[in-house]
Amino acid sequence: FVYATNLLANFDAAGNQILDEQYTWDGSDWRGIKKEEYTFVNKQQTSIIIYEWDSTNKQFIGKTKSIYNFDSKKNKILDEQYIWGDGDWVGTTQKEYAYNAQGQQIMYAYYTWKNNAWVGTQKEEKTLDAEGRVSELATYKWKNNKWTGDKKEAYSYTADGQIATYITSVWNITTWKNSLKYEYFYNEAGVNYQTITYTWKNNKWELTSKNTNTYDDKGRLILVMTENWDGSEQIGGNKTTNTYGEFGLI
């Protein structure tokens, strides 16, 4: 009788499998083909370690490791990835998440491993309205070993769910500073016919431009008008007229 495979499995008190180890007989000795270790908290997997077979030393050695954390509502709030190198685990990526009371994701942060520490590369924070739409989106950059503000966008919506206003802000040392504001207007068909742009100056919004489109009763664009403004004074602009014939635009 010749053995072909050897399978090992362990389980925790809750019945979760925490070890999957497999060997095959190569004719003279057992050779490992798979080894994975798992941990669980409240039936959620919180880590997995994957090994590979070292044929020289005839033993399993580390390959990759994943670590996960969850909040009380079972939403994932941490995801860390490691690889085996020089006899120890070396980080590769880390992801952080946060959620609102409705379980919607409102924060995401991404890190990479540099000089034996996690270094941030991307972070976003969102505020959602009652309809689940983004009302604020803030992005951050990594500076002096911590997150600092970069850009913030704010949205409001019409009753039909279209964007009514869009405001951008930039980080100014310790706080957000307004930058640009756009107002959007729509006709009965839901088509954006006018966009008004403002710039933040002297602690108030000052009119910068108006772009207005006019459509005929067939929904065809017949007039494009651009107005340039400096606060309360118009300083220029242009307009383009479209004329249609039997076969389309003339």
Disulfide bonds with the S-S distance in Angstrom:
none
